[in-house]
Amino acid sequence: MSGLLESPPATPHSLPFADLDEDAVLRKILEGTATSTGTGFFSALILNLAEVLGTHGAWVTELVEETRRLRALAFWAGGSWIEDYEYDLPGSPCEVVVEGRKLVHYADNVLALYPDDPDMKGAGAVSYLGVPLLDPTGGVLGHLAVMDTKPMPEEPRLLAIFQIFAARASAELRRLRAEAGVREREAQLDELVSSAMDAIVQLDAELRVTLMNPAAEKVFGYDSGKAVGQDFSGFLAAGERDKLGALIRELQIRRDGPRHQWIAGGLRAMRAGGGTFPAEATLSCSRSRHRTSYTLILRDVNERLVAERRIQTLAREAEYLREELNSLSGLDRVLGRSAPLKRLMREVEQVAATDATVLILGETGTGKELVARTLHEASERRDKPLVRLNCAAIPAGLMESELFGHERGAFTGATQRREGRFALADGGTIFLDEIGELPLELQSKLLRVLQEGEFEPVGGSRTRRVDVRVVAATNRNLREETEKGRFREDLYYRLNVFPVHVPPLRERGEDIGLLAAMFAERHARKLGRALAPLTPDCVRRLQAYRWPGNVRELENVIERAVIVAQDGRLDLERALQGTAQDILAVSAAPDEQVAPARVLNLEEMKRLECDNLRRALDATDWKVAGEKGAARLLGMQPSTLSSRMKALGLARPR
């Protein structure tokens, strides 16, 4: 970089910090970065930072751990961009920022402290401000810094604005790291499929070939790529085509149980040059929102099973990484500054470093899963998987297999051995959501895993030992459940080692504006729209509502408001129709005080909840689940809605 900052042009006009408009600054951050990602995001962020603070230079870097060097993701100085900039830490003010993991501010005379830094000297630097970019565990990802050729005063608002920019840069850098992890995992999966000795064939819904790995091309006698697009019926002997079709139809209508099966008796396949050969095979079905596909694996049974387990494990790990990436693209951390939330985060920080079992309590939609993820990322197990299971989403008959796995032949349809969630989480953390829904007959087996760290798969006789930290969550009162005999008392005490309570959104009034702004930015970016920041009137309207669905309901409302936005402004009036019927009337005048919401007693709260659920059920003809079900309309899980209906005594009128 030496020489790149020399002979700077005239310093741009610096805004007097006493006259800074914080709302205008936040608007610049949102507008300047809402539609950008990756390199474009960092360039937009740095350009806006230099403009807001009026500094000579601004840059954001990532730390290269292997060499302990800083690599610039975006560098603006003297009115132009500096490309491909990388430098050593020693002897620079950036070293204090990175090694000390702290904000460093030299308001004046920085060259007296770093006389041997050629870049600072060449630029005529006078002042410097830098802050580290940290991951959730305190590790350094990089840093954000500005430099000026004039003094930079000790102004609290300057530091606050600078740290807002740093938080945005840190979140994007963590998102990019997670995205790289997904690409690496998918590349590993592609490599495994390509190098497998098994013949692997993927088919679309019309049974046309979409993929053949090299082993399949070899066994069928096709050159690379020539099989893609052909009807797979041409690869089978005449009598086998109907057999495959019947198996596929069986998978299509199967609603419960595994979506794969061993093909009894195998298949007789045809080579490209003529002739048939017997093949032992499995068939599996994969569905997404947009397509259905089928996978055939053909091979000697013993070797095939080993390779298939490896493929399934990698595919499931890739899916967990995709879920993490989806979370990071929107809300990758617990957001808020209210006293109840700060108390919660202190408790999470205290217990994260231990292996203690944690029970997360709170209403539906408060973000219990996000708290579990934060706890895992702050623990020593963060490099191992976080495996999640919603106990209310799995049929009772399949729950034991889902938790502990099963051996081949353990029950009807168990055509192959399958690892359970505890085995996948070995060395890491398992998050058991809706733990109050766990069948009573399985609670003793879960207790054994918690106490002794061992279990037997369904149909197996070999004891499996695992090292797994258990984090559970529920919106039920487990103490009352134990008194009613619906939950084991000994399991309750084993789970309740360190309980934490996630506060409902109505107790986090000052967080509502932050969350709403974040959700608005997230959904505007997904839709490719530019939005104006939330007005004080919008924030007061949102704060006046009690949010029975908590953060999940707030996100749904904001998403609707973004969809119906006009001229870049959120339309809360339409978004709240039919949802916020008990919102207080709030004046649009920005300086008018909002009357506090009336405190409801327990019976009034139950009545309001009951009325709200009944309206949603009436609107959907009492359909609970599905695309047009009441659960989606309310922004909650179907199992949660069913549980609340039962608790409130709601039943469809005759």
Wavefront OBJ file of the C-alpha trace (Angstrom):
o trace
v 0.000 0.000 0.000
v 3.034 2.288 0.462
v 2.670 5.381 -1.701
v -0.993 4.852 -2.520
v -2.107 7.444 0.025
v 0.536 10.066 -0.729
v -0.231 13.571 -1.969
v -3.913 13.550 -0.960
v -6.353 15.916 -2.646
v -8.276 18.455 -0.634
v -10.041 16.880 2.328
v -13.826 16.632 1.786
v -16.023 18.854 3.899
v -16.488 17.360 7.366
v -19.872 17.568 8.999
v -19.732 19.230 12.440
v -20.665 16.391 14.774
v -22.768 18.717 16.911
v -25.102 19.108 13.907
v -25.273 15.433 12.948
v -28.777 14.087 12.305
v -28.793 10.493 13.601
v -31.964 9.632 11.658
v -30.359 10.886 8.448
v -27.259 8.798 9.146
v -29.309 5.631 9.762
v -31.256 6.343 6.571
v -27.976 6.560 4.664
v -26.868 3.202 6.030
v -30.145 1.485 5.071
v -30.501 3.134 1.651
v -26.855 2.679 0.770
v -26.686 -1.041 1.583
v -30.250 -2.410 1.332
v -29.825 -3.909 -2.153
v -26.133 -4.856 -2.018
v -24.287 -7.951 -0.838
v -20.657 -9.078 -0.732
v -18.129 -6.694 -2.307
v -20.849 -4.279 -3.403
v -22.171 -4.128 0.159
v -18.792 -3.243 1.670
v -18.081 -0.625 -1.010
v -21.458 1.034 -0.388
v -20.942 0.904 3.383
v -17.449 2.445 3.234
v -18.496 5.169 0.791
v -21.387 6.167 3.047
v -19.133 6.059 6.135
v -16.567 8.397 4.565
v -19.340 10.723 3.423
v -21.136 10.804 6.799
v -17.965 11.372 8.842
v -16.217 13.502 6.196
v -12.929 11.622 6.594
v -10.002 11.374 4.178
v -10.022 7.562 4.194
v -12.195 4.624 5.290
v -11.700 0.881 4.930
v -12.976 -2.511 6.044
v -10.782 -5.629 6.173
v -10.896 -9.327 6.944
v -8.210 -11.019 9.038
v -6.170 -13.753 7.296
v -5.449 -16.021 10.260
v -2.681 -18.025 8.560
v -0.488 -14.963 7.960
v -1.966 -12.532 10.547
v -2.411 -9.967 7.778
v -5.359 -7.731 6.974
v -6.938 -7.939 3.518
v -9.097 -5.000 2.434
v -12.662 -5.783 1.353
v -13.176 -2.113 0.429
v -10.733 0.807 0.740
v -11.585 4.466 -0.006
v -8.948 7.199 0.355
v -8.393 10.642 -1.061
v -11.467 10.501 -3.278
v -10.734 7.163 -5.004
v -10.785 3.386 -4.468
v -7.630 1.415 -3.655
v -7.737 -2.116 -5.072
v -6.132 -5.353 -3.807
v -4.810 -3.836 -0.604
v -3.254 -6.143 2.026
v -0.872 -5.284 4.839
v 0.884 -6.527 7.995
v -0.416 -5.674 11.447
v 2.836 -4.848 13.334
v 3.671 -1.186 13.655
v 0.233 0.112 12.662
v -2.673 1.431 14.784
v -4.735 -1.430 13.342
v -2.597 -3.852 15.378
v -3.960 -2.396 18.624
v -7.538 -2.745 17.328
v -7.185 -6.387 16.248
v -4.920 -7.753 18.964
v -6.672 -5.853 21.745
v -10.207 -6.571 20.410
v -11.215 -3.012 21.277
v -12.160 0.338 19.769
v -9.137 2.618 19.297
v -9.470 6.385 18.783
v -6.547 8.762 18.246
v -8.165 12.174 18.026
v -4.928 13.991 17.050
v -1.195 13.581 16.414
v -1.359 9.896 15.389
v 2.037 10.112 13.591
v 3.767 10.765 16.909
v 2.583 7.334 18.051
v 3.319 5.522 14.763
v 6.213 7.399 13.114
v 7.373 4.290 11.194
v 4.044 3.602 9.452
v 4.846 4.682 5.844
v 1.198 4.784 4.760
v 0.079 7.037 7.589
v 3.098 9.260 7.033
v 2.574 9.455 3.280
v -1.058 10.423 3.709
v -0.316 13.109 6.271
v -2.544 11.368 8.803
v -3.565 13.319 11.885
v -6.358 11.212 13.433
v -7.493 7.568 13.385
v -10.513 5.548 14.547
v -10.800 1.748 14.334
v -13.007 -1.020 15.742
v -12.711 -4.842 15.462
v -15.355 -6.945 13.698
v -16.132 -9.868 16.003
v -17.992 -13.146 15.643
v -20.546 -14.170 18.329
v -17.793 -15.836 20.375
v -15.458 -12.836 20.435
v -13.123 -14.020 17.670
v -11.767 -11.335 15.328
v -13.077 -11.430 11.746
v -11.460 -8.170 10.632
v -11.787 -4.465 11.385
v -13.332 -1.169 10.261
v -11.283 2.045 10.330
v -11.245 5.679 9.239
v -8.301 8.104 8.960
v -8.312 11.880 8.547
v -5.812 14.654 7.797
v -7.310 16.822 10.518
v -8.230 16.183 14.165
v -11.179 13.906 14.889
v -12.884 15.125 18.087
v -13.879 12.906 21.012
v -17.611 13.005 20.215
v -19.921 10.261 21.622
v -22.216 10.456 18.595
v -19.243 9.959 16.293
v -18.389 6.717 18.109
v -22.030 5.551 18.140
v -22.405 6.143 14.374
v -19.099 4.432 13.705
v -20.132 1.351 15.704
v -23.440 1.151 13.779
v -21.431 0.905 10.553
v -19.179 -1.698 12.207
v -22.189 -3.822 13.244
v -23.486 -3.843 9.639
v -20.040 -4.804 8.299
v -19.663 -7.574 10.900
v -23.081 -9.086 10.083
v -22.322 -9.165 6.334
v -18.880 -10.694 6.900
v -20.419 -13.455 9.066
v -23.016 -14.070 6.340
v -20.290 -14.419 3.708
v -18.381 -16.871 5.922
v -21.529 -18.997 6.351
v -22.184 -18.879 2.593
v -18.643 -20.083 1.944
v -19.270 -22.946 4.372
v -22.356 -23.991 2.386
v -20.411 -23.918 -0.880
v -17.625 -25.989 0.645
v -20.102 -28.565 1.988
v -21.911 -28.776 -1.364
v -18.573 -29.158 -3.164
v -17.739 -32.043 -0.825
v -21.118 -33.600 -1.597
v -20.549 -33.237 -5.356
v -17.104 -34.762 -5.005
v -18.489 -37.690 -3.010
v -21.190 -38.399 -5.595
v -18.682 -38.149 -8.453
v -16.088 -40.399 -6.793
v -18.506 -43.007 -5.376
v -18.228 -46.611 -6.532
v -22.031 -46.747 -6.428
v -23.945 -46.044 -9.620
v -26.045 -42.979 -8.708
v -28.817 -41.805 -11.037
v -31.052 -38.805 -10.382
v -34.442 -38.507 -12.143
v -36.943 -35.678 -12.438
v -40.704 -36.005 -11.885
v -41.156 -37.347 -15.459
v -38.360 -39.918 -14.840
v -35.935 -38.208 -17.201
v -32.258 -38.519 -16.246
v -30.888 -35.317 -14.713
v -27.617 -36.697 -13.325
v -25.419 -39.776 -13.709
v -22.210 -40.061 -11.744
v -19.122 -41.607 -13.422
v -19.822 -45.020 -11.863
v -23.339 -45.017 -13.368
v -22.039 -43.922 -16.783
v -19.567 -46.797 -16.660
v -22.049 -49.474 -15.602
v -24.659 -48.390 -18.177
v -22.052 -47.872 -20.906
v -22.819 -44.210 -21.663
v -20.323 -41.488 -22.470
v -20.304 -38.482 -20.186
v -23.438 -36.356 -20.477
v -25.248 -38.374 -23.183
v -27.686 -39.945 -20.742
v -28.976 -36.629 -19.366
v -32.478 -35.830 -20.612
v -33.328 -39.388 -21.668
v -36.318 -41.331 -20.327
v -34.957 -43.741 -17.711
v -37.434 -46.396 -18.818
v -35.032 -47.053 -21.693
v -32.383 -48.130 -19.174
v -34.552 -50.930 -17.750
v -35.690 -54.289 -19.031
v -39.331 -54.344 -20.153
v -40.677 -56.099 -17.072
v -38.880 -53.736 -14.696
v -40.401 -50.470 -15.929
v -43.784 -51.201 -14.331
v -42.038 -52.266 -11.114
v -40.196 -48.950 -10.844
v -43.383 -47.021 -11.645
v -45.296 -48.807 -8.878
v -42.528 -48.064 -6.354
v -42.557 -44.377 -7.288
v -46.331 -44.168 -6.928
v -46.011 -45.746 -3.482
v -43.510 -43.084 -2.431
v -45.742 -40.323 -3.819
v -48.739 -41.275 -1.671
v -46.714 -42.030 1.473
v -47.312 -39.293 4.039
v -45.575 -40.720 7.081
v -42.376 -42.681 7.414
v -39.172 -42.560 5.347
v -39.272 -41.322 1.767
v -36.886 -44.004 0.552
v -37.014 -47.771 0.238
v -34.956 -50.809 -0.616
v -36.074 -52.338 -3.906
v -36.772 -55.949 -3.008
v -35.263 -58.275 -5.599
v -33.370 -55.441 -7.229
v -33.736 -54.344 -10.856
v -32.685 -55.725 -14.239
v -31.016 -52.864 -16.099
v -29.963 -52.495 -19.739
v -26.588 -51.360 -21.054
v -26.243 -48.916 -23.904
v -24.864 -51.587 -26.226
v -27.592 -54.101 -25.376
v -27.833 -56.830 -22.774
v -29.129 -56.681 -19.205
v -27.533 -56.967 -15.791
v -28.998 -57.458 -12.289
v -28.601 -54.602 -9.840
v -29.469 -54.288 -6.174
v -30.941 -50.844 -5.715
v -32.576 -48.277 -3.469
v -35.026 -45.574 -4.467
v -35.515 -42.270 -2.648
v -37.767 -39.269 -3.238
v -36.870 -35.638 -2.589
v -39.364 -32.806 -2.665
v -38.896 -29.049 -2.538
v -41.372 -26.268 -3.143
v -40.594 -26.247 -6.846
v -39.769 -29.798 -7.898
v -39.792 -33.493 -7.125
v -36.821 -35.725 -7.911
v -35.885 -39.384 -7.428
v -32.512 -40.980 -6.784
v -31.536 -44.555 -7.645
v -28.409 -46.085 -6.104
v -27.289 -49.367 -7.636
v -24.571 -51.572 -6.144
v -23.646 -54.618 -4.087
v -25.714 -54.206 -0.919
v -22.925 -53.991 1.649
v -20.797 -51.461 -0.240
v -23.894 -49.526 -1.303
v -25.126 -49.059 2.256
v -21.797 -47.649 3.410
v -21.714 -45.080 0.591
v -25.390 -44.173 1.010
v -24.958 -43.397 4.697
v -22.073 -41.070 3.853
v -24.145 -39.311 1.203
v -27.127 -38.882 3.514
v -24.957 -37.550 6.346
v -23.300 -34.976 4.089
v -26.648 -33.978 2.596
v -28.180 -33.460 6.056
v -25.158 -31.454 7.212
v -25.468 -29.301 4.070
v -29.141 -28.727 4.873
v -28.267 -27.596 8.406
v -25.744 -25.151 6.921
v -28.378 -23.836 4.484
v -30.750 -23.236 7.396
v -27.995 -21.359 9.223
v -27.323 -19.270 6.107
v -31.006 -18.426 5.708
v -31.025 -17.265 9.331
v -27.890 -15.206 8.902
v -29.276 -13.466 5.809
v -31.941 -11.882 8.016
v -31.610 -12.113 11.786
v -28.382 -13.828 12.807
v -28.291 -12.584 16.392
v -30.566 -11.587 19.232
v -31.420 -7.949 18.518
v -32.477 -5.438 21.154
v -31.426 -3.143 23.956
v -34.263 -3.473 26.466
v -33.515 -4.402 30.069
v -35.295 -7.824 29.924
v -33.301 -8.800 26.831
v -30.005 -7.656 28.320
v -30.756 -9.767 31.393
v -31.432 -12.783 29.161
v -28.157 -12.323 27.246
v -26.189 -12.092 30.496
v -27.633 -15.435 31.543
v -26.807 -16.974 28.151
v -23.236 -15.695 28.401
v -22.875 -17.177 31.890
v -24.033 -20.677 30.923
v -22.561 -20.865 27.403
v -19.063 -21.785 28.541
v -20.369 -24.794 30.505
v -21.913 -28.078 29.381
v -24.968 -27.602 31.598
v -28.382 -28.545 30.196
v -30.401 -25.412 29.442
v -34.197 -25.095 29.429
v -35.431 -22.115 27.395
v -38.879 -20.937 28.445
v -41.115 -18.433 26.713
v -44.228 -17.838 24.686
v -44.523 -18.937 21.074
v -42.735 -16.697 18.608
v -40.331 -15.094 21.093
v -37.181 -16.477 19.437
v -36.293 -19.456 21.616
v -34.493 -21.165 18.739
v -32.431 -18.030 18.099
v -31.384 -18.019 21.763
v -30.369 -21.686 21.444
v -28.270 -20.884 18.369
v -26.608 -17.967 20.172
v -25.820 -20.219 23.142
v -24.275 -22.859 20.859
v -22.152 -20.306 18.957
v -20.812 -18.927 22.239
v -19.886 -22.388 23.564
v -16.777 -24.539 23.109
v -18.878 -26.779 20.841
v -19.398 -24.113 18.166
v -17.216 -25.973 15.628
v -19.474 -29.034 15.934
v -23.033 -29.278 14.601
v -26.138 -27.759 16.153
v -28.863 -30.322 15.411
v -32.474 -29.223 15.884
v -35.654 -31.238 16.349
v -39.205 -29.984 16.878
v -40.802 -32.612 19.110
v -44.279 -31.479 18.053
v -43.584 -31.909 14.325
v -42.727 -35.638 14.381
v -45.435 -38.319 14.705
v -45.193 -40.190 18.004
v -44.531 -43.497 16.228
v -41.450 -42.117 14.484
v -40.033 -40.040 17.328
v -37.790 -42.759 18.819
v -36.222 -43.477 15.417
v -35.774 -39.744 14.778
v -33.955 -39.277 18.087
v -31.896 -42.459 18.290
v -31.891 -43.931 14.762
v -32.779 -47.472 13.763
v -31.278 -50.631 12.348
v -32.325 -52.213 9.106
v -35.443 -54.324 9.586
v -36.308 -52.735 12.941
v -39.871 -52.098 11.735
v -41.916 -52.181 8.561
v -40.297 -49.885 6.036
v -36.901 -49.806 7.770
v -34.998 -51.002 4.712
v -31.694 -49.544 5.805
v -29.830 -48.388 8.880
v -30.369 -44.724 9.776
v -28.561 -42.395 12.158
v -30.680 -40.460 14.659
v -30.388 -36.824 15.715
v -28.299 -37.635 18.806
v -25.716 -39.445 16.680
v -25.555 -36.511 14.249
v -25.048 -34.098 17.163
v -22.161 -36.087 18.718
v -19.617 -33.560 19.992
v -22.037 -30.678 19.448
v -25.435 -29.495 20.661
v -28.958 -30.827 20.165
v -31.870 -28.389 20.440
v -35.156 -30.074 21.379
v -37.923 -27.570 20.690
v -41.446 -28.092 22.076
v -40.019 -30.591 24.604
v -43.376 -30.666 26.384
v -44.800 -32.563 23.384
v -42.372 -35.506 23.793
v -44.361 -38.741 24.279
v -44.304 -39.987 27.871
v -42.926 -43.408 26.869
v -39.806 -41.791 25.337
v -39.054 -39.497 28.250
v -37.255 -42.233 30.180
v -34.951 -42.875 27.193
v -34.161 -39.190 26.913
v -33.426 -39.140 30.645
v -30.922 -41.967 30.146
v -29.081 -40.009 27.447
v -28.942 -36.967 29.712
v -27.639 -38.932 32.691
v -25.370 -41.523 31.063
v -24.777 -40.271 27.500
v -25.830 -43.564 25.891
v -28.727 -45.152 23.996
v -29.615 -48.058 21.692
v -31.011 -47.460 18.184
v -34.436 -48.934 17.477
v -33.993 -52.628 16.699
v -30.362 -52.614 17.812
v -28.580 -54.328 20.673
v -25.354 -52.313 20.589
v -25.141 -49.399 23.032
v -24.094 -46.133 21.411
v -22.255 -43.508 23.470
v -22.405 -39.820 22.544
v -21.148 -36.529 23.924
v -24.022 -34.114 23.324
v -25.123 -30.955 25.092
v -28.919 -30.735 25.373
v -30.786 -27.452 25.047
v -34.585 -27.750 25.315
v -37.376 -25.232 24.853
v -41.081 -25.093 25.616
v -43.956 -22.654 25.936
v -45.678 -24.962 28.425
v -45.507 -24.903 32.209
v -43.608 -28.169 32.760
v -44.133 -27.965 36.512
v -47.899 -28.151 35.978
v -47.396 -30.937 33.419
v -45.519 -33.033 35.995
v -48.275 -32.511 38.562
v -50.823 -33.734 36.000
v -48.715 -36.795 35.179
v -48.028 -35.751 31.585
v -44.299 -35.134 32.070
v -41.786 -37.098 34.135
v -40.709 -35.233 37.234
v -37.156 -36.645 37.138
v -36.755 -35.543 33.498
v -38.086 -32.092 34.366
v -35.446 -31.643 37.075
v -32.724 -32.935 34.716
v -33.738 -30.438 32.029
v -34.241 -27.574 34.456
v -30.563 -27.313 35.434
v -30.295 -23.781 34.062
v -33.647 -22.277 33.003
v -33.702 -19.035 31.013
v -36.842 -17.069 30.193
v -37.203 -15.325 26.830
v -39.294 -12.189 27.470
v -42.393 -11.649 25.303
v -42.321 -8.767 22.863
v -44.837 -6.750 24.895
v -42.158 -6.485 27.631
v -39.571 -5.270 25.105
v -41.255 -2.096 23.886
v -38.041 -0.271 23.061
v -36.887 -3.220 20.892
v -39.932 -3.164 18.610
v -38.635 -0.293 16.460
v -35.224 -1.979 16.011
v -36.793 -5.318 15.078
v -39.316 -3.736 12.712
v -36.563 -1.758 10.928
v -34.450 -4.904 10.566
v -37.379 -6.951 9.208
v -38.276 -4.147 6.801
v -34.722 -4.023 5.472
v -34.564 -7.826 5.181
v -37.772 -8.202 3.185
v -37.122 -5.084 1.096
v -33.777 -6.579 0.068
v -35.452 -9.880 -0.867
v -37.998 -8.016 -3.017
v -35.409 -5.633 -4.474
v -37.122 -2.532 -3.113
v -35.857 0.650 -1.482
v -37.824 1.778 1.585
v -37.803 4.879 3.721
v -37.011 4.296 7.421
v -39.859 3.750 9.856
v -41.397 6.993 11.082
v -41.881 7.675 14.820
v -45.633 7.360 14.231
v -45.179 3.874 12.749
v -43.065 2.818 15.725
v -45.701 4.127 18.187
v -48.450 2.204 16.371
v -46.418 -0.985 16.614
v -45.538 -0.423 20.264
v -49.212 0.055 21.149
v -50.094 -3.514 20.122
v -49.592 -6.442 22.557
v -48.212 -8.871 19.931
v -49.630 -12.216 21.131
v -47.577 -13.879 18.376
v -44.454 -11.989 19.518
v -41.478 -11.519 17.145
v -42.847 -14.002 14.608
v -46.097 -12.044 14.342
v -44.175 -8.759 14.061
v -42.139 -10.106 11.147
v -45.288 -11.273 9.359
v -46.894 -7.849 9.754
v -43.776 -6.052 8.487
v -43.486 -8.434 5.521
v -47.082 -7.642 4.563
v -46.349 -3.934 4.978
v -43.348 -4.208 2.638
v -45.384 -6.083 0.021
v -48.108 -3.407 -0.052
v -45.700 -0.460 0.372
v -46.357 2.580 -1.815
v -43.672 5.046 -2.949
v -41.102 3.490 -0.648
v -43.229 3.864 2.503
v -44.567 0.998 4.584
v -48.357 0.619 4.572
v -48.993 -0.415 8.186
v -52.698 0.401 7.885
v -53.273 -2.450 5.427
v -50.731 -4.749 7.041
v -52.427 -4.547 10.429
v -55.988 -5.094 9.176
v -57.468 -8.228 10.712
v -54.402 -8.708 12.904
v -54.048 -5.758 15.209
v -57.669 -5.197 16.146
v -56.794 -4.073 19.645
v -54.109 -1.539 18.653
v -54.535 1.723 20.499
v -55.327 4.836 18.494
v -52.061 6.719 18.111
v -51.732 10.292 16.938
v -49.533 10.986 13.938
v -48.039 14.039 15.631
v -44.364 13.219 16.314
v -44.221 15.083 19.614
v -47.464 13.795 21.109
v -47.162 11.377 24.026
v -48.688 7.922 23.546
v -51.009 6.701 26.277
v -49.724 3.472 27.832
v -51.613 0.291 26.968
v -54.083 -0.904 29.609
v -52.759 -3.886 31.568
v -54.950 -6.946 31.009
v -55.583 -9.640 33.548
v -55.102 -13.323 32.757
v -58.733 -13.994 31.863
v -58.850 -10.997 29.503
v -55.667 -12.166 27.801
v -57.105 -15.665 27.346
v -60.318 -14.217 25.941
v -58.412 -12.025 23.465
v -56.276 -14.963 22.373
v -59.316 -17.202 22.038
v -61.151 -14.590 19.936
v -58.129 -14.078 17.702
v -57.665 -17.818 17.094
v -61.370 -18.267 16.390
v -61.311 -15.456 13.792
v -58.367 -17.060 12.038
v -60.015 -20.494 12.078
v -63.317 -19.113 10.781
v -61.463 -17.331 7.970
v -59.815 -20.607 6.902
v -62.873 -22.825 7.370
v -61.180 -24.363 10.437
v -58.253 -25.683 8.425
v -55.254 -25.740 10.795
v -52.221 -26.631 8.625
v -51.207 -26.085 5.026
v -50.725 -23.111 2.718
v -54.211 -21.760 3.405
v -54.442 -22.903 7.019
v -54.974 -20.826 10.129
v -51.468 -21.594 11.440
v -49.863 -19.809 8.486
v -52.274 -16.880 8.848
v -51.330 -16.554 12.532
v -47.612 -17.060 11.924
v -47.236 -20.124 14.157
v -46.531 -23.835 13.836
v -49.594 -26.081 13.227
v -48.640 -28.148 16.273
v -48.543 -25.004 18.430
v -51.956 -23.905 17.161
v -53.418 -27.342 17.867
v -51.956 -27.223 21.371
v -53.434 -23.770 22.046
v -56.842 -24.848 20.679
v -56.837 -27.782 23.064
v -55.773 -25.625 26.020
v -58.441 -23.001 25.287
v -61.156 -25.564 24.531
v -61.632 -24.389 20.925
v -63.527 -26.856 18.740
v -65.165 -26.534 15.343
v -68.881 -25.682 15.685
v -71.263 -28.447 14.685
l 1 2 3 4 5 6 7 8 9 10 11 12 13 14 15 16 17 18 19 20 21 22 23 24 25 26 27 28 29 30 31 32 33 34 35 36 37 38 39 40 41 42 43 44 45 46 47 48 49 50 51 52 53 54 55 56 57 58 59 60 61 62 63 64 65 66 67 68 69 70 71 72 73 74 75 76 77 78 79 80 81 82 83 84 85 86 87 88 89 90 91 92 93 94 95 96 97 98 99 100 101 102 103 104 105 106 107 108 109 110 111 112 113 114 115 116 117 118 119 120 121 122 123 124 125 126 127 128 129 130 131 132 133 134 135 136 137 138 139 140 141 142 143 144 145 146 147 148 149 150 151 152 153 154 155 156 157 158 159 160 161 162 163 164 165 166 167 168 169 170 171 172 173 174 175 176 177 178 179 180 181 182 183 184 185 186 187 188 189 190 191 192 193 194 195 196 197 198 199 200 201 202 203 204 205 206 207 208 209 210 211 212 213 214 215 216 217 218 219 220 221 222 223 224 225 226 227 228 229 230 231 232 233 234 235 236 237 238 239 240 241 242 243 244 245 246 247 248 249 250 251 252 253 254 255 256 257 258 259 260 261 262 263 264 265 266 267 268 269 270 271 272 273 274 275 276 277 278 279 280 281 282 283 284 285 286 287 288 289 290 291 292 293 294 295 296 297 298 299 300 301 302 303 304 305 306 307 308 309 310 311 312 313 314 315 316 317 318 319 320 321 322 323 324 325 326 327 328 329 330 331 332 333 334 335 336 337 338 339 340 341 342 343 344 345 346 347 348 349 350 351 352 353 354 355 356 357 358 359 360 361 362 363 364 365 366 367 368 369 370 371 372 373 374 375 376 377 378 379 380 381 382 383 384 385 386 387 388 389 390 391 392 393 394 395 396 397 398 399 400 401 402 403 404 405 406 407 408 409 410 411 412 413 414 415 416 417 418 419 420 421 422 423 424 425 426 427 428 429 430 431 432 433 434 435 436 437 438 439 440 441 442 443 444 445 446 447 448 449 450 451 452 453 454 455 456 457 458 459 460 461 462 463 464 465 466 467 468 469 470 471 472 473 474 475 476 477 478 479 480 481 482 483 484 485 486 487 488 489 490 491 492 493 494 495 496 497 498 499 500 501 502 503 504 505 506 507 508 509 510 511 512 513 514 515 516 517 518 519 520 521 522 523 524 525 526 527 528 529 530 531 532 533 534 535 536 537 538 539 540 541 542 543 544 545 546 547 548 549 550 551 552 553 554 555 556 557 558 559 560 561 562 563 564 565 566 567 568 569 570 571 572 573 574 575 576 577 578 579 580 581 582 583 584 585 586 587 588 589 590 591 592 593 594 595 596 597 598 599 600 601 602 603 604 605 606 607 608 609 610 611 612 613 614 615 616 617 618 619 620 621 622 623 624 625 626 627 628 629 630 631 632 633 634 635 636 637 638 639 640 641 642 643 644 645 646 647 648 649 650 651 652 653 654
